[in-house]
Amino acid sequence: MNWKIIQTDTDEYLLLSDSNTIKKIKGSNASDIIKVLMHNQNNSATTEKLDFDKEHIENIQEWLEYNAFLKTPDLTKTSINIIGEFGNDESLLRDLIHNLPLNIEVKEFYNLSRNTDIKDFDNSLLTLLIAPFYYNKENIKLISELQQNSKSDFFQIELYNNGISIGPLMNYSKDTVCLNCIETRKIYNTSSPQIIVENLLQKEGYSITVNNVLEIGDFEINKAFIYKELIKVVKDKDRGLYNKAIFIDFNQYENQNFTVLKTPNCKICNPIEIYNPL
């Protein structure tokens, strides 16, 4: 975060990070604090240019971090899995992986267009699900069962031609929804659920095309959103999207917020138990 620093008095400074975030620093140490802050903003790696002792600098640095003027970068690596239909040409997927934020790396990616035999799946890692899954009941069942056997989070991002859906965050051990719930609800929220049920669920069809979900919409825009949301979930430990989703409509410039509920009698996460009292 870079601050716009305005001196308003001898020992008084106003700091703005944008038009809404405004802070004030004043007092006998204000000048020293501003010097250390500016030193950090200029990406200076040493303390040689500052004209006070190292301990004083470190104390100010600690104060700046504690009060959220500075954010210490988290350089520890966090590994994730990625699952989706990425077609025969994986160049976009490799671009997405190669340009991930420096502290996030992919341990394994699973391209369901090529192989649905998921081996060596590390269920201790967060798994990014890049949808849609095109109502493929076998793939949905496969992923839902992975969730059932994992205590880690699954984070879905779905791409649309006119926007992007972020969430929900799912964790079977925390009694959230599963992918099977999402896909079931999605069917009945479409304009023609009967067509999907009769032709994709009740019949054993097969795809005659191999599609890459990363080709839906604008790849660069979607990639930026994926990176931003991954940082929030993976590094900042933001769990606000458990059972929730946000759809960002690029055409209408508006957001829609949803609570994602379990479906009744979901075979994965919400089976109905019938008790016979006799």
N, C-alpha and C positions, 0 to 999 in steps of 0.2 A: 504494500500500500504506500503510495506516494502522497505526501501532504503538501498542500499549498499553504505556505507559512507567511503570515502578515504580522509585522510588528506594529502594535497599537499603542505602546508606551515603552518607557525605558526597560522595565522588567516584565513586559506583558506581550504575549503573542497569541494570535488567533490562528487555528489550524483547520483547514477544510480538506477532506478527502474526496468529496463531491458536493453537490448543492445541498445535501441534507445532513451530512455528518460533519458537525462543527464542534471543536474542542478548544479550550483555552488553557494556556500555561502561563502562570505568573508567579513572581516571588524572586528571592535573591539568587536562586539557582536556575532560573528560567533561561538565561543566556547560555549557560553550560549545557543544559538539556537540549536546547535547539541546535547547538553546535554538534552534539553527538548524533542527534536525529538526522541532520543534514549530511553528516559524514556517512551514515548508513544509507541514506537515499542516493548518495553519489556512488554507491557500491564500492566504497573504500575498504580494502581488505586488511589494512593495518591501522594502528592507532598513532602512528608517528606524527601525523599532521596536527593532532590535537595538543594544545599547550597545557594540559594538566595530567596528573599522574594516572597510571593504569587502573588503580583501585577505584578512583573517582569515576573514571569512564565506565568500568564494569558495573558500579552501583547504579549509574544513570541508565546503562543499557538494560539492566534488570528491571528498573522502574518502568522504562518505556515498554518492555515486553509485557510486564504485569498489567499495565494500563492500556494495552492494545494499541499503542502507537507503532509498535514494531511486531512483526510476526516471525518467529524463528522457523525457518524452513525445516520440514521433516524430511530428512535425507534417507531414512530407512526404506528399504524396498518392501513392497507388499505385492504378493503374487495373486493373480485371479485366473479363473477359467472363463472361456467364452464359448457359447453355443448358439448356432443359428444355421440358416440355409444360405450358403455363400457361393453357390454355383460352382462351375468348373474352373473359372478364372478367379484365383484368390488374390489378385493384385490389390484390390481395394481393401480386403481384410488385412493384408500385410502392411499396407499403408497405415491403416488404423492402429495396428499393433506397434509399428515402428515409431510412430509419433506420439505414443502415449506419454503423459507426464512422466518425468524422469524417475519418480519414486513409485511408479506402478508398472508391473511387468506381467506378461501372460505366461503362465506355466504350461497350459494346454489350451488349444482351441479345437472345437469339434464341428466340422463342416457336415451337417446332416444331408447336404446335397450329394456328398460323396460316400459317406459311411455312417450308418446309424448304430454301429457296434462300438459303443463308448467304452474304451478300455483305460485302465490306470487313472480313473477319475478320482481326484483328490477332493473328498467331501469336507475337508477342513477349510477350504478356501471359498471366498465369495465367488459366485458364478454370475457373469453377465449374460442375460438372455436377450439376443437381438431379434425381435419379431418383425413381421408376422411369421407364423408357422403354417399358414394357409389351411387351417382346420385339418391338418394331417393327424389323424387320431393315434397313429402308432408313435409318432414323434412326441406328441403331447403326453401320451401315457409313459413313454420312456423318461422324459424330463420330470414328470410328476413323481415317478417312482424314485428318481435320484433325489428329489426334494425330501421324500418320505424317509430316506435313509441317511439324511444329512442333518447336522446341527448348525450348519452355516447358512448365510443369507444367499438368496437368489434375487437378482435385481433385473427387472425387465424394462427394456426400452423398445418401443415399437415405432417403426418408421411408416409415415404416410406421405402421399404425394402433396398434401397441403399442410403438413405439420409433423409433430412428433409427440408421442405419449411417453411420459416419464413415470415409471413405477407400474405396479406396486413393488415394494420390497417385501420379500417373502421368506419365512423361516418356519419350517414345519415344527421345530421344537418350541417355538413361541406361539403356536396355535394360530398362525396366519392362514390366509387363503393359499391355494396352490395354483399351478398353471392350469390344471384341469378345471378349476372353478372359473378362472378368467375366461378360458376359451368357451366354456359352456354358456356363461352369461353373454359373451360377445355374440354368439350365434343368435340368441333371442333378442338382441338389441339391433340386429341388422334389419334391413327393409324386407328381406325375403328369407326368413329362417327356415321355412319349409323346404326351399330349394337345397339349402345346405344339408339339412337333416336327411332328406330323401336321396340325395346324390353323393354326399361325401361321407355320411355316417352309416347309413343303412346299406350302402353298396361298397364293394371292394374295388374301387377305381385305382388307377395309377397315373402319375403325372407323366405327360409326354414332353414337358419342357423342364429345363433346369434353370431356376431363377436365382439371382443374387439379391438378397434383401437390401444390401448396401447400395444398390442402384435405384432404390425408391427415393424420390425427392432429390434434394441437393446434398451430395455427399459431404462437401466441406462444411456446410451449415450443421448437418446432423453430427458430423465428427466433433465439432466444437461443443455441441450440447452434451454428447456422450462423455467427453473429457471432463467438462465442468461438473456433471452429475457424479461421475466416478470419484472425483476428488472429494466431493461432499460426503459421499457414502463411505469410501474406502479410507481416506486420510482424516477427514474431520469427524468420522463416526456419527454422522447425521442419520438418525433412524426415523425421521419424521414421515417417511413414505411407507411404513408398515401398513398394509391394507389400504393404501391411498395411491392415487395416480393424478397426474396433471397432464392435460392435453393442451399443447401450445399450437394455436391455429395461425399459420404464417400468412394466410390470405386475409383473415379478419382482424389480425393483430389483437387477439384476445386469448385468455387462458380459461380453461374449464377444470374445476377441481372435482374429483370423484372419490367416494368411499367405496372400496371394493369388498363385497361381502362373499362369504362362503356360499356355495350352492347347496341346497338341501340334498342330502343323500349322496354327497360327493364320495366316490369310492376310495379316494386317496386320503382326504383330510376331514371328512365330516359324515361318516357312515351312520345311518340311523339304526339304532339297536332296538330290537323289539323284545320285550320281556313277556314271557308267558307265566302268569302268577299261579297257574294250576299245575 
